[in-house]
Amino acid sequence: MSKAKNVENVVEKSIDFMSQRFVAMVVSIVLLLGSVISLGINGLQFGLDFTGGLQIEPQYSEAVDLEDARLKLSEIGLKEATVVYFGSERDLKIATQQNREELIQAQLSYLTDGLSADSIDVSRLAANVDSRLPNGGLKLDLVVQESVIPVLDGVLQSLELSDYELTSWDSGELSVFSDDDLQVFTEKLLRESLSAISSSSVIIKRTEFVGPQVGGELRDQGGIGMLFALAVVMVYVALRFQFKFSVAAVAALAHDVIIVLGFFSFFKLDFDLTVLAAVLAVIGYSLNDTIVVSDRIRENFRKIRKKEAVEVVNISLTQTLGRTLVTSLTTMLVLLALFFVGGELIHAFSIALMIGVFIGTYSSIYVAANILLFMNITKEDLMEPVKEGVEQDEMP
């Protein structure tokens, strides 16, 4: 069968995707506007990685029920903390956006059953600040009700602080001194209060504070990284294909990213570093699909000279449809497995990728190709430059 005959068969069997392109355009505009409005009103619910706060990894000698743990956490002063299993049902991962001062005040208030601390200062920790801390250590200033001081003294003694001393300066004003540094003091305090979650013994494997400045830098660098990725994509597609293709590709990627972010904003899901990684993965996935479709459109524009641009696009989308569906469905199966059996730690990651894969497949058909048609892509845009002294063969 001749090449011309093959092309005719493909044309006859092609699906008229572009007949619904105006409907798709309305759908995309609605989704984009909804996402932008949600982002403007709700913003993103940034996780601990971006806001700063505390991450604790306690390990119990027996299995812990998550629901019981969540209830107890609010009682011991870890407000709005998230808790998930971390490896086994004995290991937990707790994250709270409380800063260090708020955390210490909350734990002392719980352990003393009502410590009323009007101010807590844990910033004076350097060795040269106070002559009583020649080798570094902890100096914690408190203002409390006088009736609570004996109870507080007993709680601090139970923590077994190194070289512990409690000094009262004035009515309700006192200072805690210890050779333990702030990290050790915090871990001892948390071990005492977190023991209320379960009757089994507990050890603190790790505590990590993320400062707001570090979180802000991560947020800014993540945004810059995403913009840089889009700029590089635009340059690559412009050089590899043609400028109109680069505009279409970047518009499709921006469309996908904004809708994924809008989804997280609308449903107020936590946005952390794993979700940012998923968004960057969505850019790569969507770009790969768009490049495949663009390559076929370019190839068909050079082969099928007598057809209108809409028909060429329909033929190209039909030819790549099988590959697109197989890739998307197999990827979605893996993501569903991650969502249902991967644990809570990667729920947000798998959700972002599932939304991204679905929207990325849609945008390769109805965003990138649609924009090419709106920009009046023609076969002349894709003609190979004529080299001097070389006679070109006539195309059918």
PyMOL commands that set and color helices and strands:
alter all, ss='L'
color gray80, all
select helices_A, chain A and resi 3-13+17-41+48-51+66-75+100-111+146-158+182-194+212-240+243-266+273-303+309-341+344-374+379-382
alter helices_A, ss='H'
color red, helices_A
select strands_A, chain A and resi 45-46+53-60+82-85+92-96+120-121+138-143+165-170+173-178+202-210+270-271
alter strands_A, ss='S'
color yellow, strands_A
deselect
rebuild
show_as cartoon
